[in-house]
Amino acid sequence: MALALNVFKTITKVVPTSPVGIYTSPTGYTGVVLLAQCTNIGTTSQDITFSHNRTNSVGVAVTTRILKNFPISGNDTANLLSGKLVLESGDVLVVSGSHSTNLEFIVSVLETLN
């Protein structure tokens, strides 16, 4: 069976307080993050950390923080990327927040066959 040339995915998650991988670019595909947003459904400000993880050629995980402890006001939404982000096979998007139920994350990814 042939692999699809392009696959669109939308991933949603309630942001936990401990870092968790929300999306991993699959083998054989490049992921292009089209949108990454987080909504604070609570009434007080909460913080989000949004990172990119890649394992380098010697097997060491390298974390690059896109946002660290970024505040989102109560009942507000933040766009976490100002442009697109290209993910190589195996790259992981990781999120964590300051509250375990009030931060809702959504990411839209285009997976394109290498």
Biopython code that builds the backbone (N, CA, C, O; Angstrom):
import numpy as np
from Bio.PDB.StructureBuilder import StructureBuilder

atoms = [
    (1, "MET", "N", (0.836, -1.177, 0.000)),
    (1, "MET", "CA", (0.000, 0.000, 0.000)),
    (1, "MET", "C", (0.883, 1.243, 0.000)),
    (1, "MET", "O", (1.819, 1.343, 0.793)),
    (2, "ALA", "N", (0.591, 2.173, -0.874)),
    (2, "ALA", "CA", (1.380, 3.399, -0.992)),
    (2, "ALA", "C", (1.064, 4.346, 0.154)),
    (2, "ALA", "O", (-0.072, 4.416, 0.622)),
    (3, "LEU", "N", (2.079, 5.070, 0.600)),
    (3, "LEU", "CA", (1.891, 6.072, 1.646)),
    (3, "LEU", "C", (1.265, 7.322, 1.053)),
    (3, "LEU", "O", (1.522, 7.659, -0.102)),
    (4, "ALA", "N", (0.447, 8.011, 1.836)),
    (4, "ALA", "CA", (-0.177, 9.252, 1.388)),
    (4, "ALA", "C", (0.894, 10.327, 1.232)),
    (4, "ALA", "O", (1.813, 10.426, 2.045)),
    (5, "LEU", "N", (0.766, 11.125, 0.182)),
    (5, "LEU", "CA", (1.720, 12.202, -0.072)),
    (5, "LEU", "C", (1.613, 13.291, 0.987)),
    (5, "LEU", "O", (2.627, 13.753, 1.511)),
    (6, "ASN", "N", (0.385, 13.701, 1.304)),
    (6, "ASN", "CA", (0.140, 14.739, 2.312)),
    (6, "ASN", "C", (-0.959, 14.280, 3.263)),
    (6, "ASN", "O", (-1.979, 13.737, 2.840)),
    (7, "VAL", "N", (-0.733, 14.506, 4.547)),
    (7, "VAL", "CA", (-1.719, 14.158, 5.571)),
    (7, "VAL", "C", (-1.857, 15.360, 6.498)),
    (7, "VAL", "O", (-0.869, 15.843, 7.051)),
    (8, "PHE", "N", (-3.088, 15.840, 6.666)),
    (8, "PHE", "CA", (-3.349, 16.931, 7.605)),
    (8, "PHE", "C", (-3.816, 16.340, 8.927)),
    (8, "PHE", "O", (-4.637, 15.423, 8.952)),
    (9, "LYS", "N", (-3.287, 16.873, 10.027)),
    (9, "LYS", "CA", (-3.665, 16.392, 11.361)),
    (9, "LYS", "C", (-3.941, 17.579, 12.271)),
    (9, "LYS", "O", (-3.284, 18.617, 12.188)),
    (10, "THR", "N", (-4.923, 17.400, 13.137)),
    (10, "THR", "CA", (-5.207, 18.356, 14.202)),
    (10, "THR", "C", (-5.130, 17.592, 15.516)),
    (10, "THR", "O", (-5.800, 16.575, 15.696)),
    (11, "ILE", "N", (-4.314, 18.088, 16.423)),
    (11, "ILE", "CA", (-4.123, 17.440, 17.716)),
    (11, "ILE", "C", (-4.558, 18.424, 18.794)),
    (11, "ILE", "O", (-4.175, 19.594, 18.773)),
    (12, "THR", "N", (-5.365, 17.936, 19.739)),
    (12, "THR", "CA", (-5.797, 18.771, 20.863)),
    (12, "THR", "C", (-5.400, 18.095, 22.166)),
    (12, "THR", "O", (-5.298, 16.870, 22.240)),
    (13, "LYS", "N", (-5.179, 18.901, 23.181)),
    (13, "LYS", "CA", (-4.733, 18.354, 24.471)),
    (13, "LYS", "C", (-4.989, 19.380, 25.563)),
    (13, "LYS", "O", (-4.761, 20.574, 25.369)),
    (14, "VAL", "N", (-5.463, 18.913, 26.713)),
    (14, "VAL", "CA", (-5.448, 19.749, 27.905)),
    (14, "VAL", "C", (-4.011, 19.704, 28.412)),
    (14, "VAL", "O", (-3.459, 18.628, 28.644)),
    (15, "VAL", "N", (-3.416, 20.872, 28.579)),
    (15, "VAL", "CA", (-1.991, 20.970, 28.898)),
    (15, "VAL", "C", (-1.737, 20.523, 30.335)),
    (15, "VAL", "O", (-2.335, 21.067, 31.263)),
    (16, "PRO", "N", (-0.853, 19.534, 30.532)),
    (16, "PRO", "CA", (-0.518, 19.094, 31.892)),
    (16, "PRO", "C", (0.552, 19.988, 32.510)),
    (16, "PRO", "O", (1.155, 20.817, 31.829)),
    (17, "THR", "N", (0.777, 19.808, 33.805)),
    (17, "THR", "CA", (1.808, 20.596, 34.480)),
    (17, "THR", "C", (3.210, 20.025, 34.264)),
    (17, "THR", "O", (4.199, 20.734, 34.456)),
    (18, "SER", "N", (3.307, 18.768, 33.872)),
    (18, "SER", "CA", (4.604, 18.163, 33.538)),
    (18, "SER", "C", (4.745, 18.110, 32.019)),
    (18, "SER", "O", (3.757, 17.882, 31.320)),
    (19, "PRO", "N", (5.955, 18.317, 31.493)),
    (19, "PRO", "CA", (6.140, 18.300, 30.042)),
    (19, "PRO", "C", (5.693, 16.974, 29.424)),
    (19, "PRO", "O", (6.012, 15.896, 29.926)),
    (20, "VAL", "N", (4.946, 17.082, 28.321)),
    (20, "VAL", "CA", (4.472, 15.900, 27.613)),
    (20, "VAL", "C", (4.606, 16.133, 26.108)),
    (20, "VAL", "O", (4.334, 17.222, 25.603)),
    (21, "GLY", "N", (5.030, 15.085, 25.410)),
    (21, "GLY", "CA", (5.103, 15.143, 23.955)),
    (21, "GLY", "C", (3.704, 15.094, 23.376)),
    (21, "GLY", "O", (2.956, 14.149, 23.628)),
    (22, "ILE", "N", (3.349, 16.097, 22.608)),
    (22, "ILE", "CA", (1.995, 16.193, 22.054)),
    (22, "ILE", "C", (1.937, 15.698, 20.618)),
    (22, "ILE", "O", (0.887, 15.259, 20.147)),
    (23, "TYR", "N", (3.084, 15.771, 19.912)),
    (23, "TYR", "CA", (3.127, 15.336, 18.514)),
    (23, "TYR", "C", (4.553, 14.924, 18.189)),
    (23, "TYR", "O", (5.512, 15.593, 18.574)),
    (24, "THR", "N", (4.677, 13.800, 17.465)),
    (24, "THR", "CA", (5.970, 13.347, 16.960)),
    (24, "THR", "C", (5.844, 13.181, 15.461)),
    (24, "THR", "O", (4.944, 12.495, 14.977)),
    (25, "SER", "N", (6.751, 13.813, 14.721)),
    (25, "SER", "CA", (6.744, 13.687, 13.263)),
    (25, "SER", "C", (7.137, 12.257, 12.891)),
    (25, "SER", "O", (8.197, 11.784, 13.301)),
    (26, "PRO", "N", (6.290, 11.559, 12.113)),
    (26, "PRO", "CA", (6.550, 10.146, 11.831)),
    (26, "PRO", "C", (7.724, 9.917, 10.886)),
    (26, "PRO", "O", (8.124, 10.809, 10.137)),
    (27, "THR", "N", (8.264, 8.712, 10.939)),
    (27, "THR", "CA", (9.348, 8.318, 10.052)),
    (27, "THR", "C", (8.887, 8.425, 8.602)),
    (27, "THR", "O", (7.795, 7.979, 8.250)),
    (28, "GLY", "N", (9.729, 9.021, 7.772)),
    (28, "GLY", "CA", (9.423, 9.152, 6.353)),
    (28, "GLY", "C", (8.652, 10.402, 5.989)),
    (28, "GLY", "O", (8.405, 10.664, 4.811)),
    (29, "TYR", "N", (8.270, 11.177, 6.993)),
    (29, "TYR", "CA", (7.506, 12.398, 6.747)),
    (29, "TYR", "C", (8.196, 13.603, 7.373)),
    (29, "TYR", "O", (8.930, 13.482, 8.354)),
    (30, "THR", "N", (7.946, 14.763, 6.786)),
    (30, "THR", "CA", (8.306, 16.037, 7.382)),
    (30, "THR", "C", (7.006, 16.660, 7.854)),
    (30, "THR", "O", (6.039, 16.722, 7.096)),
    (31, "GLY", "N", (6.969, 17.121, 9.089)),
    (31, "GLY", "CA", (5.782, 17.791, 9.615)),
    (31, "GLY", "C", (5.943, 19.295, 9.511)),
    (31, "GLY", "O", (6.990, 19.842, 9.857)),
    (32, "VAL", "N", (4.905, 19.960, 9.035)),
    (32, "VAL", "CA", (4.905, 21.415, 8.969)),
    (32, "VAL", "C", (3.790, 21.898, 9.896)),
    (32, "VAL", "O", (2.608, 21.678, 9.631)),
    (33, "VAL", "N", (4.178, 22.552, 10.971)),
    (33, "VAL", "CA", (3.194, 23.073, 11.923)),
    (33, "VAL", "C", (2.611, 24.350, 11.321)),
    (33, "VAL", "O", (3.313, 25.337, 11.102)),
    (34, "LEU", "N", (1.311, 24.296, 11.063)),
    (34, "LEU", "CA", (0.617, 25.425, 10.451)),
    (34, "LEU", "C", (0.035, 26.371, 11.493)),
    (34, "LEU", "O", (-0.070, 27.576, 11.262)),
    (35, "LEU", "N", (-0.345, 25.810, 12.651)),
    (35, "LEU", "CA", (-0.987, 26.587, 13.698)),
    (35, "LEU", "C", (-0.698, 25.937, 15.037)),
    (35, "LEU", "O", (-0.716, 24.712, 15.155)),
    (36, "ALA", "N", (-0.435, 26.746, 16.036)),
    (36, "ALA", "CA", (-0.312, 26.265, 17.418)),
    (36, "ALA", "C", (-0.908, 27.336, 18.313)),
    (36, "ALA", "O", (-0.412, 28.461, 18.368)),
    (37, "GLN", "N", (-1.987, 26.976, 19.021)),
    (37, "GLN", "CA", (-2.676, 27.929, 19.886)),
    (37, "GLN", "C", (-2.947, 27.298, 21.241)),
    (37, "GLN", "O", (-3.033, 26.078, 21.376)),
    (38, "CYS", "N", (-3.078, 28.159, 22.234)),
    (38, "CYS", "CA", (-3.453, 27.704, 23.562)),
    (38, "CYS", "C", (-4.488, 28.677, 24.119)),
    (38, "CYS", "O", (-4.325, 29.895, 24.041)),
    (39, "THR", "N", (-5.553, 28.114, 24.683)),
    (39, "THR", "CA", (-6.611, 28.909, 25.290)),
    (39, "THR", "C", (-6.617, 28.665, 26.792)),
    (39, "THR", "O", (-6.547, 27.527, 27.255)),
    (40, "ASN", "N", (-6.701, 29.750, 27.537)),
    (40, "ASN", "CA", (-6.850, 29.679, 28.990)),
    (40, "ASN", "C", (-8.339, 29.819, 29.287)),
    (40, "ASN", "O", (-8.892, 30.912, 29.170)),
    (41, "ILE", "N", (-8.995, 28.719, 29.672)),
    (41, "ILE", "CA", (-10.426, 28.759, 29.944)),
    (41, "ILE", "C", (-10.732, 29.202, 31.373)),
    (41, "ILE", "O", (-11.898, 29.346, 31.743)),
    (42, "GLY", "N", (-9.699, 29.417, 32.168)),
    (42, "GLY", "CA", (-9.871, 29.897, 33.530)),
    (42, "GLY", "C", (-9.985, 31.414, 33.576)),
    (42, "GLY", "O", (-9.950, 32.087, 32.546)),
    (43, "THR", "N", (-10.119, 31.931, 34.774)),
    (43, "THR", "CA", (-10.290, 33.379, 34.941)),
    (43, "THR", "C", (-9.022, 34.097, 35.360)),
    (43, "THR", "O", (-8.970, 35.327, 35.338)),
    (44, "THR", "N", (-7.988, 33.339, 35.746)),
    (44, "THR", "CA", (-6.718, 33.955, 36.139)),
    (44, "THR", "C", (-5.627, 33.573, 35.138)),
    (44, "THR", "O", (-5.734, 32.560, 34.447)),
    (45, "SER", "N", (-4.601, 34.376, 35.069)),
    (45, "SER", "CA", (-3.499, 34.153, 34.143)),
    (45, "SER", "C", (-2.792, 32.821, 34.438)),
    (45, "SER", "O", (-2.568, 32.470, 35.596)),
    (46, "GLN", "N", (-2.447, 32.092, 33.376)),
    (46, "GLN", "CA", (-1.693, 30.842, 33.480)),
    (46, "GLN", "C", (-0.539, 30.891, 32.490)),
    (46, "GLN", "O", (-0.596, 31.622, 31.500)),
    (47, "ASP", "N", (0.507, 30.115, 32.754)),
    (47, "ASP", "CA", (1.696, 30.109, 31.902)),
    (47, "ASP", "C", (1.782, 28.810, 31.111)),
    (47, "ASP", "O", (1.365, 27.752, 31.583)),
    (48, "ILE", "N", (2.336, 28.907, 29.884)),
    (48, "ILE", "CA", (2.584, 27.728, 29.055)),
    (48, "ILE", "C", (4.033, 27.729, 28.609)),
    (48, "ILE", "O", (4.618, 28.778, 28.338)),
    (49, "THR", "N", (4.599, 26.539, 28.539)),
    (49, "THR", "CA", (5.922, 26.342, 27.940)),
    (49, "THR", "C", (5.722, 25.413, 26.746)),
    (49, "THR", "O", (5.081, 24.367, 26.855)),
    (50, "PHE", "N", (6.280, 25.814, 25.611)),
    (50, "PHE", "CA", (6.118, 25.099, 24.337)),
    (50, "PHE", "C", (7.517, 24.883, 23.771)),
    (50, "PHE", "O", (8.261, 25.841, 23.562)),
    (51, "SER", "N", (7.876, 23.617, 23.522)),
    (51, "SER", "CA", (9.253, 23.285, 23.123)),
    (51, "SER", "C", (9.290, 22.342, 21.930)),
    (51, "SER", "O", (8.311, 21.678, 21.591)),
    (52, "HIS", "N", (10.473, 22.316, 21.307)),
    (52, "HIS", "CA", (10.794, 21.407, 20.209)),
    (52, "HIS", "C", (11.922, 20.506, 20.700)),
    (52, "HIS", "O", (12.937, 20.991, 21.200)),
    (53, "ASN", "N", (11.743, 19.193, 20.556)),
    (53, "ASN", "CA", (12.792, 18.240, 20.948)),
    (53, "ASN", "C", (13.272, 17.481, 19.723)),
    (53, "ASN", "O", (12.473, 17.049, 18.892)),
    (54, "ARG", "N", (14.579, 17.325, 19.622)),
    (54, "ARG", "CA", (15.196, 16.533, 18.549)),
    (54, "ARG", "C", (16.345, 15.749, 19.156)),
    (54, "ARG", "O", (17.126, 16.279, 19.946)),
    (55, "THR", "N", (16.440, 14.486, 18.780)),
    (55, "THR", "CA", (17.575, 13.675, 19.196)),
    (55, "THR", "C", (18.667, 13.843, 18.159)),
    (55, "THR", "O", (18.450, 13.590, 16.974)),
    (56, "ASN", "N", (19.857, 14.277, 18.607)),
    (56, "ASN", "CA", (20.945, 14.537, 17.660)),
    (56, "ASN", "C", (21.613, 13.232, 17.211)),
    (56, "ASN", "O", (21.181, 12.146, 17.595)),
    (57, "SER", "N", (22.648, 13.345, 16.411)),
    (57, "SER", "CA", (23.296, 12.178, 15.792)),
    (57, "SER", "C", (23.978, 11.248, 16.789)),
    (57, "SER", "O", (24.268, 10.098, 16.457)),
    (58, "VAL", "N", (24.240, 11.726, 18.008)),
    (58, "VAL", "CA", (24.860, 10.856, 19.020)),
    (58, "VAL", "C", (23.847, 10.394, 20.062)),
    (58, "VAL", "O", (24.226, 9.876, 21.113)),
    (59, "GLY", "N", (22.546, 10.584, 19.769)),
    (59, "GLY", "CA", (21.501, 10.074, 20.635)),
    (59, "GLY", "C", (21.132, 10.943, 21.818)),
    (59, "GLY", "O", (20.460, 10.477, 22.738)),
    (60, "VAL", "N", (21.558, 12.200, 21.814)),
    (60, "VAL", "CA", (21.248, 13.111, 22.916)),
    (60, "VAL", "C", (20.049, 13.984, 22.533)),
    (60, "VAL", "O", (20.046, 14.609, 21.472)),
    (61, "ALA", "N", (19.048, 14.025, 23.385)),
    (61, "ALA", "CA", (17.871, 14.855, 23.135)),
    (61, "ALA", "C", (18.224, 16.323, 23.360)),
    (61, "ALA", "O", (18.768, 16.690, 24.401)),
    (62, "VAL", "N", (17.910, 17.148, 22.376)),
    (62, "VAL", "CA", (18.158, 18.592, 22.457)),
    (62, "VAL", "C", (16.802, 19.289, 22.482)),
    (62, "VAL", "O", (15.992, 19.125, 21.569)),
    (63, "THR", "N", (16.564, 20.072, 23.540)),
    (63, "THR", "CA", (15.307, 20.801, 23.688)),
    (63, "THR", "C", (15.527, 22.260, 23.336)),
    (63, "THR", "O", (16.448, 22.903, 23.840)),
    (64, "THR", "N", (14.668, 22.777, 22.464)),
    (64, "THR", "CA", (14.671, 24.195, 22.133)),
    (64, "THR", "C", (13.320, 24.764, 22.550)),
    (64, "THR", "O", (12.284, 24.385, 22.005)),
    (65, "ARG", "N", (13.337, 25.660, 23.501)),
    (65, "ARG", "CA", (12.090, 26.259, 23.968)),
    (65, "ARG", "C", (11.641, 27.329, 22.978)),
    (65, "ARG", "O", (12.394, 28.242, 22.639)),
    (66, "ILE", "N", (10.412, 27.198, 22.528)),
    (66, "ILE", "CA", (9.812, 28.203, 21.658)),
    (66, "ILE", "C", (9.220, 29.307, 22.528)),
    (66, "ILE", "O", (9.370, 30.493, 22.234)),
    (67, "LEU", "N", (8.551, 28.905, 23.597)),
    (67, "LEU", "CA", (8.052, 29.821, 24.627)),
    (67, "LEU", "C", (8.316, 29.197, 25.984)),
    (67, "LEU", "O", (8.134, 27.993, 26.162)),
    (68, "LYS", "N", (8.743, 30.005, 26.941)),
    (68, "LYS", "CA", (8.979, 29.496, 28.289)),
    (68, "LYS", "C", (8.181, 30.338, 29.278)),
    (68, "LYS", "O", (8.353, 31.554, 29.359)),
    (69, "ASN", "N", (7.305, 29.671, 30.030)),
    (69, "ASN", "CA", (6.467, 30.338, 31.031)),
    (69, "ASN", "C", (5.766, 31.562, 30.453)),
    (69, "ASN", "O", (5.748, 32.632, 31.061)),
    (70, "PHE", "N", (5.187, 31.381, 29.263)),
    (70, "PHE", "CA", (4.488, 32.467, 28.571)),
    (70, "PHE", "C", (3.104, 32.659, 29.193)),
    (70, "PHE", "O", (2.310, 31.719, 29.221)),
    (71, "PRO", "N", (2.803, 33.861, 29.691)),
    (71, "PRO", "CA", (1.514, 34.067, 30.362)),
    (71, "PRO", "C", (0.366, 34.239, 29.362)),
    (71, "PRO", "O", (0.490, 34.930, 28.351)),
    (72, "ILE", "N", (-0.758, 33.584, 29.684)),
    (72, "ILE", "CA", (-1.985, 33.760, 28.914)),
    (72, "ILE", "C", (-3.050, 34.225, 29.911)),
    (72, "ILE", "O", (-3.352, 33.530, 30.881)),
    (73, "SER", "N", (-3.598, 35.381, 29.664)),
    (73, "SER", "CA", (-4.614, 35.942, 30.565)),
    (73, "SER", "C", (-5.832, 35.031, 30.623)),
    (73, "SER", "O", (-6.077, 34.234, 29.718)),
    (74, "GLY", "N", (-6.589, 35.166, 31.708)),
    (74, "GLY", "CA", (-7.816, 34.398, 31.841)),
    (74, "GLY", "C", (-8.762, 34.670, 30.692)),
    (74, "GLY", "O", (-8.876, 35.804, 30.226)),
    (75, "ASN", "N", (-9.446, 33.622, 30.232)),
    (75, "ASN", "CA", (-10.414, 33.720, 29.128)),
    (75, "ASN", "C", (-9.806, 34.326, 27.874)),
    (75, "ASN", "O", (-10.457, 35.110, 27.182)),
    (76, "ASP", "N", (-8.559, 33.966, 27.576)),
    (76, "ASP", "CA", (-7.867, 34.502, 26.401)),
    (76, "ASP", "C", (-7.155, 33.368, 25.669)),
    (76, "ASP", "O", (-6.978, 32.275, 26.208)),
    (77, "THR", "N", (-6.753, 33.647, 24.442)),
    (77, "THR", "CA", (-6.049, 32.684, 23.591)),
    (77, "THR", "C", (-4.756, 33.299, 23.101)),
    (77, "THR", "O", (-4.696, 34.500, 22.836)),
    (78, "ALA", "N", (-3.718, 32.480, 22.979)),
    (78, "ALA", "CA", (-2.435, 32.946, 22.452)),
    (78, "ALA", "C", (-2.031, 32.084, 21.263)),
    (78, "ALA", "O", (-2.138, 30.858, 21.297)),
    (79, "ASN", "N", (-1.566, 32.751, 20.211)),
    (79, "ASN", "CA", (-0.929, 32.053, 19.100)),
    (79, "ASN", "C", (0.507, 31.803, 19.515)),
    (79, "ASN", "O", (1.223, 32.742, 19.863)),
    (80, "LEU", "N", (0.941, 30.547, 19.483)),
    (80, "LEU", "CA", (2.260, 30.193, 19.997)),
    (80, "LEU", "C", (3.354, 30.260, 18.939)),
    (80, "LEU", "O", (4.539, 30.227, 19.274)),
    (81, "LEU", "N", (2.977, 30.354, 17.674)),
    (81, "LEU", "CA", (3.943, 30.496, 16.575)),
    (81, "LEU", "C", (3.533, 31.669, 15.705)),
    (81, "LEU", "O", (2.347, 31.876, 15.449)),
    (82, "SER", "N", (4.509, 32.433, 15.254)),
    (82, "SER", "CA", (4.189, 33.543, 14.354)),
    (82, "SER", "C", (4.336, 33.134, 12.889)),
    (82, "SER", "O", (3.990, 33.901, 11.991)),
    (83, "GLY", "N", (4.840, 31.946, 12.653)),
    (83, "GLY", "CA", (4.990, 31.423, 11.291)),
    (83, "GLY", "C", (4.913, 29.914, 11.340)),
    (83, "GLY", "O", (4.395, 29.343, 12.299)),
    (84, "LYS", "N", (5.421, 29.274, 10.321)),
    (84, "LYS", "CA", (5.403, 27.813, 10.268)),
    (84, "LYS", "C", (6.666, 27.244, 10.910)),
    (84, "LYS", "O", (7.701, 27.908, 10.973)),
    (85, "LEU", "N", (6.561, 26.009, 11.380)),
    (85, "LEU", "CA", (7.687, 25.309, 11.988)),
    (85, "LEU", "C", (7.826, 23.963, 11.297)),
    (85, "LEU", "O", (6.868, 23.193, 11.240)),
    (86, "VAL", "N", (9.010, 23.672, 10.771)),
    (86, "VAL", "CA", (9.270, 22.412, 10.072)),
    (86, "VAL", "C", (9.852, 21.411, 11.059)),
    (86, "VAL", "O", (10.810, 21.707, 11.772)),
    (87, "LEU", "N", (9.254, 20.215, 11.089)),
    (87, "LEU", "CA", (9.703, 19.147, 11.973)),
    (87, "LEU", "C", (10.233, 17.989, 11.135)),
    (87, "LEU", "O", (9.538, 17.474, 10.259)),
    (88, "GLU", "N", (11.457, 17.591, 11.409)),
    (88, "GLU", "CA", (12.026, 16.436, 10.746)),
    (88, "GLU", "C", (11.489, 15.169, 11.393)),
    (88, "GLU", "O", (10.965, 15.215, 12.506)),
    (89, "SER", "N", (11.613, 14.046, 10.710)),
    (89, "SER", "CA", (11.159, 12.767, 11.261)),
    (89, "SER", "C", (11.724, 12.569, 12.665)),
    (89, "SER", "O", (12.926, 12.717, 12.883)),
    (90, "GLY", "N", (10.856, 12.237, 13.607)),
    (90, "GLY", "CA", (11.278, 11.999, 14.984)),
    (90, "GLY", "C", (11.249, 13.215, 15.885)),
    (90, "GLY", "O", (11.340, 13.069, 17.104)),
    (91, "ASP", "N", (11.125, 14.422, 15.322)),
    (91, "ASP", "CA", (11.033, 15.620, 16.155)),
    (91, "ASP", "C", (9.736, 15.588, 16.961)),
    (91, "ASP", "O", (8.722, 15.060, 16.503)),
    (92, "VAL", "N", (9.780, 16.158, 18.165)),
    (92, "VAL", "CA", (8.638, 16.113, 19.074)),
    (92, "VAL", "C", (8.291, 17.527, 19.537)),
    (92, "VAL", "O", (9.176, 18.313, 19.873)),
    (93, "LEU", "N", (6.984, 17.845, 19.551)),
    (93, "LEU", "CA", (6.492, 19.068, 20.174)),
    (93, "LEU", "C", (6.085, 18.730, 21.595)),
    (93, "LEU", "O", (5.392, 17.741, 21.831)),
    (94, "VAL", "N", (6.519, 19.558, 22.546)),
    (94, "VAL", "CA", (6.285, 19.295, 23.966)),
    (94, "VAL", "C", (5.624, 20.526, 24.591)),
    (94, "VAL", "O", (6.012, 21.662, 24.316)),
    (95, "VAL", "N", (4.617, 20.278, 25.440)),
    (95, "VAL", "CA", (3.957, 21.376, 26.150)),
    (95, "VAL", "C", (3.877, 21.065, 27.644)),
    (95, "VAL", "O", (3.870, 19.905, 28.057)),
    (96, "SER", "N", (3.819, 22.116, 28.427)),
    (96, "SER", "CA", (3.507, 22.021, 29.856)),
    (96, "SER", "C", (2.953, 23.372, 30.283)),
    (96, "SER", "O", (3.193, 24.389, 29.633)),
    (97, "GLY", "N", (2.211, 23.368, 31.383)),
    (97, "GLY", "CA", (1.607, 24.609, 31.832)),
    (97, "GLY", "C", (1.597, 24.728, 33.344)),
    (97, "GLY", "O", (2.027, 23.827, 34.065)),
    (98, "SER", "N", (1.099, 25.850, 33.798)),
    (98, "SER", "CA", (1.069, 26.122, 35.234)),
    (98, "SER", "C", (-0.220, 25.630, 35.894)),
    (98, "SER", "O", (-0.349, 25.702, 37.117)),
    (99, "HIS", "N", (-1.173, 25.134, 35.106)),
    (99, "HIS", "CA", (-2.436, 24.634, 35.649)),
    (99, "HIS", "C", (-2.827, 23.376, 34.884)),
    (99, "HIS", "O", (-2.666, 23.320, 33.665)),
    (100, "SER", "N", (-3.335, 22.369, 35.581)),
    (100, "SER", "CA", (-3.570, 21.068, 34.947)),
    (100, "SER", "C", (-4.910, 20.942, 34.224)),
    (100, "SER", "O", (-5.152, 19.920, 33.582)),
    (101, "THR", "N", (-5.787, 21.939, 34.304)),
    (101, "THR", "CA", (-7.083, 21.816, 33.622)),
    (101, "THR", "C", (-7.487, 23.041, 32.812)),
    (101, "THR", "O", (-8.397, 22.935, 31.989)),
    (102, "ASN", "N", (-6.869, 24.177, 33.001)),
    (102, "ASN", "CA", (-7.347, 25.413, 32.376)),
    (102, "ASN", "C", (-6.728, 25.750, 31.024)),
    (102, "ASN", "O", (-7.223, 26.642, 30.335)),
    (103, "LEU", "N", (-5.674, 25.070, 30.631)),
    (103, "LEU", "CA", (-5.012, 25.393, 29.364)),
    (103, "LEU", "C", (-5.331, 24.330, 28.323)),
    (103, "LEU", "O", (-5.016, 23.154, 28.505)),
    (104, "GLU", "N", (-5.962, 24.757, 27.220)),
    (104, "GLU", "CA", (-6.315, 23.855, 26.126)),
    (104, "GLU", "C", (-5.462, 24.203, 24.907)),
    (104, "GLU", "O", (-5.437, 25.348, 24.455)),
    (105, "PHE", "N", (-4.764, 23.192, 24.385)),
    (105, "PHE", "CA", (-3.793, 23.364, 23.301)),
    (105, "PHE", "C", (-4.340, 22.730, 22.030)),
    (105, "PHE", "O", (-4.964, 21.669, 22.080)),
    (106, "ILE", "N", (-4.107, 23.376, 20.892)),
    (106, "ILE", "CA", (-4.457, 22.810, 19.584)),
    (106, "ILE", "C", (-3.319, 23.095, 18.616)),
    (106, "ILE", "O", (-2.763, 24.193, 18.591)),
    (107, "VAL", "N", (-2.984, 22.085, 17.817)),
    (107, "VAL", "CA", (-1.940, 22.240, 16.805)),
    (107, "VAL", "C", (-2.433, 21.598, 15.511)),
    (107, "VAL", "O", (-3.041, 20.528, 15.526)),
    (108, "SER", "N", (-2.162, 22.265, 14.400)),
    (108, "SER", "CA", (-2.530, 21.780, 13.079)),
    (108, "SER", "C", (-1.226, 21.515, 12.320)),
    (108, "SER", "O", (-0.377, 22.399, 12.202)),
    (109, "VAL", "N", (-1.074, 20.278, 11.802)),
    (109, "VAL", "CA", (0.180, 19.860, 11.178)),
    (109, "VAL", "C", (-0.102, 19.276, 9.802)),
    (109, "VAL", "O", (-1.048, 18.508, 9.623)),
    (110, "LEU", "N", (0.717, 19.642, 8.845)),
    (110, "LEU", "CA", (0.724, 19.012, 7.531)),
    (110, "LEU", "C", (1.918, 18.060, 7.496)),
    (110, "LEU", "O", (3.063, 18.494, 7.613)),
    (111, "GLU", "N", (1.655, 16.777, 7.336)),
    (111, "GLU", "CA", (2.716, 15.795, 7.170)),
    (111, "GLU", "C", (2.895, 15.549, 5.686)),
    (111, "GLU", "O", (1.942, 15.191, 4.995)),
    (112, "THR", "N", (4.114, 15.738, 5.189)),
    (112, "THR", "CA", (4.381, 15.540, 3.772)),
    (112, "THR", "C", (5.451, 14.482, 3.606)),
    (112, "THR", "O", (6.457, 14.486, 4.314)),
    (113, "LEU", "N", (5.233, 13.585, 2.676)),
    (113, "LEU", "CA", (6.126, 12.453, 2.454)),
    (113, "LEU", "C", (7.499, 12.934, 2.000)),
    (113, "LEU", "O", (7.604, 13.783, 1.115)),
    (114, "ASN", "N", (8.548, 12.388, 2.608)),
    (114, "ASN", "CA", (9.923, 12.742, 2.220)),
    (114, "ASN", "C", (10.282, 12.107, 0.892)),
    (114, "ASN", "O", (11.397, 12.289, 0.402)),
]
sb = StructureBuilder()
sb.init_structure("model")
sb.init_model(0)
sb.init_chain("A")
sb.init_seg("    ")
for serial, (resi, resn, name, xyz) in enumerate(atoms, 1):
    if name == "N":
        sb.init_residue(resn, " ", resi, " ")
    sb.init_atom(name, np.array(xyz, "f"), 0.0, 1.0, " ", f" {name:<3s}", serial, name[0])
structure = sb.get_structure()
